[in-house]
Amino acid sequence: MTKQLRLLLLEDSDLDAAHLLLELKRGGFEPEVTRVETRDEFEEALYANEWDAIISDYHLPRFSAPEALDRFRLSGLDVPFIVVSGAIGEETAAELMRAGAHDYLLKHRLTRLAVAVDRELAQAASRRAKRRAENLFQSVLRAAPMPSVLVDCASRKVVDGSDSFRRQFLDGNAHGSRDLFELVDFSQPERIEQLIARGSGTAWYSVYYSGGISRMANVRCYAVEHEGASYVYLILEDVTEQHYLKAAFDAVPDPLLIVSSRETLLYGNRAAEDVFGNLYFGMDVTPLLKLESVENGAEKENRWWRRLDRYDELRVEIASQPYDATAVPFRFAGEPETSMILTLHNVASEEELRHLATHDALTGVFNTRHFDEVLTTGLQQGGTLALLDLDYFKPINDELGHAAGDAALRTFTSLIRNELGPADVLARLGGDEFAVFFPGAPVENAVKMLESLYARLARTPFRFNGVTRQFSTSVGLVAANGEETPESLKRRADEALYEAKRQGRGRWVIWSGEAPPL
């Protein structure tokens, strides 16, 4: 089987280029070659495509391999760079390798060219895989919801840590390779020392101090060996809440917060963390509960919950979701001031059901039923209707699969949306047929939108699993006249759409005739 190879070739000799490509083909490659000879051509080509390999002659009339290597290094690309030459000394070859070349060959000994390319492609892939793994590890570590750090066993220095660790112990700043016990004030640091020495295990219910507040965590430790060095991955699993409120409130399905008289968080159940993100004991709830009233859109005072009587409700909005907020005052034993239990009940279910009833599940635009209601109401002010068909949708669906068909419909819908104004109404009528109603707008406005849409379609091909298809659409366009009904308007638009298809698709037709009989 032949192996595809996107090759950037820096060579001024037709004969040498042909010889080189012949050796690659003998070695099982099917090279797709872009050949350049000058510095400007090389620099332009370097960034114009994605290359699998670069092969460069050492001597060219106006350029050379060392100069090409300089520009290759600046590009940051990690692909094989191989130098070929009619005659090259060992010292020069060594300088090339130090400068970044992956291999060099003599032009009269090109029989191992394919082997060299194969080897360097494998090594480049290995380097990329290693970088991806390292980047993934760092991303996973930093995204860990609990405070966690990677510690060097020999020095006890923090190598890296999660964002939650930096927020809690470093005010969001970098750790700067500081000692773990300098960053975390454990009440019994010897327990953690012993845990690190063992390399694995858990120090249950370890007390530490953060912001002057004592907290409790299960400190979990995992041994890590990497490139001859020993590390441990430490996770601080905070269990302070469990000793106060967890058993009682985690079963509550609504978000629930217990706020102290000092307006710090005593507890937030699992449902509350789903809404607000990471919650921790003692955090200031003032910015957390700076919510917006749904009724009047005004931002409430930070202590709005203090004004609520028992079981009074206030409609607030959190992350674009409506909630009914209820405040229940109470006192802990021995406390002179009143704390508060805040319960938030999501009332978005009705809105979600309404959305499902009026929108197309695949594309997210309005469905036929809702569009008919909009059209019935909107025609009182006149307007323009456009019916659009996605041309050649069936081959996409049949040849690339239903997943590709669904992706094509979503992409096509997005392209249309980008060209519409805030008052324009887009709906999917079924299959690959869409409709846009321009309330109170003349045909000219709709034509301007279609011009922009066709231009966007021309420069935005559909890509799926390496296959590219050019989008095209046929459109029927009609303006409402007088006492037009939605049915007659749609029939006339359908006639225009049929005419657009009959003329060869990929165009729009404005229909001014009467609606055909039922």
N, C-alpha and C positions, 0 to 999 in steps of 0.2 A: 504494500500500500504506500502511495506517495504521501509525503508530509508537506503541508502548505508552509511556505516561508515568505514572510513579508521582508524583503531585503532592500536596504539602502546601500547602493554600490557607488563608491568614489573611485572612478577609473576613467582614464582618458583614452585607452587603447581598445578599439573594437575587438581585436583579436584576443587580447588578454581577457576581456569581459566574456567573450564567447567561451573561451577555455574554462574559465572559472564556473560559469553556469553549467557547462557540460559536466564538470566534476560533481557539482551539487546534484544534478539529475541522476548521475550514476549512483550517487549515495542515497537515493530514495527521496530526494526533495523535489517539490514543485514550486520553484521560486517565483514570486511576484515582485519584479525588480523595478526600482526607480534608480536610474543611473544619473549621477551628477559629476561635474568636473571642477567647478570653481567653488570658492569660499561662499559666495552669496547663494549659489544653488544649494550647497550643502546645508547652510543655516536655515534656509527656507524649508527645505525638505525635512529637516530634523524635527521640526515642530508641526509639520503639515499632516502627519500620519502616525499611526502606531506601528512601530517596527519590531520585528522579531530578532533581527541581527543587522549589524553594520560591518561591511567589509571595505577596507580602504587600501589603495595602492600607496606605497611609501612616497614615491616621487611623482609629482604632477607638475605641469608647466607653471601653474599659478597657485598651487596649493600643495600641502604635504600632510602626511599622516599625523605628525606631532601637532600641527595646527588644528587638524580635525579633532584630535583627542582633547585639546583645550576646550573647544566648543562643546564637545560631547560631555565632558565633566560638568560644565556650566549648566547643561540642560537638565541634569539630575536623572537622566534615563538609566535604567538598569537592564541593558540588553548586551549580548556579546558584541565586542568590538575587536575585529580580527584584522591584522595588517598583513598584506602580501607585498613581496618585493622581488625584483629581479636579483638583487644582491644586497645583503645586509649583514653587518658584522655582529658578533655576539654582544659587544658592549652596547651597540645601538639598540639591539633587540632587548637587552636588559633595561635600558632607559625607557623604551616603549612600554614594557610591562610595568615599570614603576609609575609611569605616567597614566596608567589606567587601561592599557590594552590587555585583552584577555588571552590572546595568542598571536603568533606570527608564523608565516609560512613563506617559503621561497616559491616563486612562480613556476620553476621547473620541477617542483616537488609538491604538486597540489593533490596528490592521490589521497592524502589524509585530511583534506579540507572538510568533506562531509562529516567525518568522524569528529573533527574539532568543533564544527558547528553544533553537532548533536550533543557533545559533551558540555559545551558552554551554555546551550539552551537549557539543559537539565540543571546545571548549577545556578543559572539565573532564576529558574523556577523555584529551586530550593531556597535561594535567598529571599525571594518574594514571599514564599510560604512562611519562612522564619519571621520576617518583618510583620506579616499579618498576624501570626500567632502572638508575637510580643505586643503589638498594638491592641489586639483583642484582650490579652491578659490585663494590660493597663486599664483599658476601658471598663472591663468587668470589675477590677479592683476598685476603681474610682466611683463606679456607679453603685457599689454595695450600699444597701439602705442602712445597715448598721455601721457604727464606727469600726474600722478595721485597718490594720497596718501590716506591712511586711518588714520584719526586723532581722538584721544581721546578727546571728547567734554569737559571733566572736566579739563584736563591739557594742552590741545592744542598740545600735543606731537604727533609726527608722529609714528604710530605703524608699518606701512609697506608702501612700495611704489613700483611703477613700475620701470623697468630697465631704461626707458626713463627719468623718474624723476631723478634717480641717475646720469645718464649721464649728464643731463643739469644743475643740481643744486649741485651735490656732486662730480663731476669729476669721476663718477663710483664707489665711495666709499659707505659704509653703512651709513645709517642716524643716527644710534646710539641713537634713541629715543629723537631726538632734537625737539625743538619748531618749529612749522610750519613757524612762522614769522621770525625765525632766519635763516631758509633755503631759503625762498622766500621773496624778497624785494619788497613788494607791495607799490605803491605810495599812496594808501588810504587803509591801513590795517583795518580801522574801518568797511569798507564795508564787508570785509571777516569775521570779528568778528561777525557782525550782521547776516551774512549768516549762520555761524556755529551755532549761538544761535537759529536761526529759525529751523535749521535741514534739510532744503531742499530749493531748488530754484536755481537761477542763478544770479551771479553778472556780468552783461553784460559789455563788453569792459573795463575790469580791466587792468590797466597799471602796469607792474612790470619790474624789471631790472635783466638782466642776462648777465654776462660778461661785464658790463658797457654799455650795449645796452638796450634801452627801447623797450619793446614788449607789445603786447596787447593780452588779452585772455578773453574768456567767461569762468568764473569760475563756474562750475556746482557742486551742492552739493546734496548728497543723505544721508538720515538718516539711521543708522544701529543700531539695538539693539541686543546685544549679551551677554548672561549670566549675565543679570542685569546691564550692563554698556552701555553707549550711545557713539556712534561713528558717524562720517560723512565720506563719501567717496567723496573726492574732485578731480575734473578733470579740468586741465587747457587746454582748447581748444583754441589753438593759432589761432588768426584771423588777425595777423599783415599783412600777404600777401594779404588778401582780400581788404585792404584799398589801395593797390598799383596796383596789377597786376591780381588778381584772375579772375575777371569778363572777362578780355580781353584774358587770355591765357589758362584757364581750358578747353576751347572747342577745343584746338589744339590737334589732335590725336597723334602727335609725341612728344616724350620727349623734353621738352624745359626748358632751364635754363637761368636765367638772372644773369650775374656776374658783380659785381661792379668793378670800377677801382682799388679797393684794393683787388680784387680777393676773395671777400666774396659773399655769395649767397643772392641775393635780392628776387628771386622767383624761384620756381620749380613747374611746373604744375603736375596734377595727373599722367599723363603718365610718367613723370620723377621719381615720387615716386615709381611707379611700378617697375622701373628699378633699382634705387639706394637705395630704402628703405626710412627710415625716413629722411626727409629734413627739415631744419629750417632756418629761417631768420638770416643772419649774419654768418652762418657757413663757415669755410674755405673750398674752393672748390679744393684746390691744391691736396690733396690725392684723392678726388672724381674723378678728371679728369686726373689721372695718368694712361692713357689708353695705350693699345698696338696696334700698327699699324698692320693691317692684311697683308699689302703688304710685309713688310720685317721682321715682328716679333720683331722689336726693340721697346723698350719703349721710348715714346716721352718725350721731356722736359716738365716740368709742365706747361709752358706757351705756349704750341704748338699752341693754338687757336689764340694767338696774331699775329702769322705769317700768318694766313689765310686772304686773301682778301675777300671782299664781294662776297658771293655765291661760293667761293672755297670749295671743299669737300675733306675730308680725311676719308678713311675707317679705323674704329677702332673696337675693340672687347670689348664687355661688357657682363660679365657672359656667356661667350661662344657664344654670339650672335653677328653677324656682323652688324655694323651701319655705315651709311654715316653721317659724322659730318659736319655741316655748321655753320660758324661764321659770324654774322652780327654786325658790330660795330655801336654804337650810343652814344649820350650824353644826360644825364638828364639836364634839364634846370638849369643853374647856375653852372654846374660842369665843371671844366677845362679839366678833363681827360676823356678818352673814356671807356665806359662800353661795354658789349658784350651780344648779344642774341645768345645762342648756341642751335641749333636744331639737334636732332639725329633721323635719319630715319632708322628703322629696315629693312634690306634687306634680312632677313632669309627666306622669303616666298618661294623663289625658291629652297633653300636648303631643306626646309620642304617638298615641293612637290616631290623633287627628292628622299627624304628618304621614303615617302609614296609609291612611285612607285617601290622601290627596296626592301622594308622590309615587313615582315609579321606583320600584325597589332596586333595579340595576343601576340606573343613571342618576337617581336623586332629583330629577326634574319632575314637574307636575305630570300627573297621569291624565288619561282621556276624560275621565268623569269630571275632575276638577277643572280641566281646561274648558269643557263645555259650559260649566257654570260661569267661568270668567268671561267667556266669549258672549254668553247671553247678556250678562250685565254690561260688558264693555261696549257692545254694539250700540248702546244708547247714545254714546258719544262719537260713534264712527270709528274708523281705524283701518288697518291693513292686515291681511292674513297671508302668511307664507307657509306652504307645505314643502318639507324637505325630505328627500330620500337619499340615503347613503348609497351611492352607486357601487356596484360590484361587491356588495356585502356578502352575497352567497358564496363566491369563491373563497373569501376569507374564512367564512364559517366552515365550509366543506373541506377545504384543503389544509387549513391550519388548526381546525378544531374549535369547539364551542368556547373554550377559554379565550382564544384569540378573538372570536366574534364578540364576546362580552367586552373584552378590552377595547376593541375597535369602537363599539358603541359608546363606551364611557369616554374615550378620547375624543371622539367626534362631538359628543355633548359638551365637553369642556371647551373645545375650540369655538363652538357656537356661543357659549356663555360669555367668553372673553370679548365678543363683539357686541353684546346687547347692552342697552341702557337699563337703568334701574326700574323703569316702568314696563319694559317689554316682558312678555310672558312666554316662556319656553315649556313645551310639553312633549313627551314621547307618546305617540298615538298607538304604537305597537310595532314590533319587529324593528325594521330600520327606518321607520317613518316618524318624522318629527314635525312639530308645528310651532310657529312663533306668531303671536298676536301683538301688533303695535297699536295700543289703544290711542284713539284720537290723532293718529299720525298719518300723513299722506304716503303714497307709494314711494315718493322720492326718498323719504327717510329710510324705508326698508331697503331700497336699492343701494344706498350708501353702506348700510350694514352688510349687504350681500357682497358688495365689492371688497370690503375689508375681509369678510370671511373667505372669499375665494383666494385672496392674496395670502391669507394665513394658511389655507389648505395647501397651496402650492409650495410653501416653504416648510411645511410640517408633515413629512411622510409618517405613516404608521409603521412602527417597528415592533416585532414580536418574535422572540427566540431566534434572533439573527436574520429574520426575514423582513424585508421592507416592501411596503405597498403604498402607492400614492393615493391619498384620499381624493374623492370627487363626489360632488353632490348635484342633484337636479332639483330645481325649485319652481314651484308654481306660486305666483304672486297675484293677489287681487285686492282691490280697495272696496270697502263697504259702500253701498249706494242707497241712501234713503232708508226705506223700511226693510232692509235686508234681514233675513233670519240667519241664525248660525248654520242651519242645514244648507240653505242656498249658497251662502258664502263659501262653505267648505266644498260644495259640489263644483263651484266655479274654480276654486283654487285647485281642486283635483284635476279639472280639465286642463288647467295651465301646466300642472305637473306632468300630466300625460304627454302634452305637446313638447315639453322640454326633453322628455325621454325619447320621444319620436324623432326629435331633431339631432339626437346623438349623445344626450346626457352631458353632464358637466357644465350646465348653463341654467339660466333662469328665464322664465317666460311670464310676461305680465298679461293677464287675461282680462279683457274688458267686455266680453260677451255676456249674454244672459246665462243664468244657470240652466243646465239641461233638466228635462222633466224627470220626476222620480220614476 
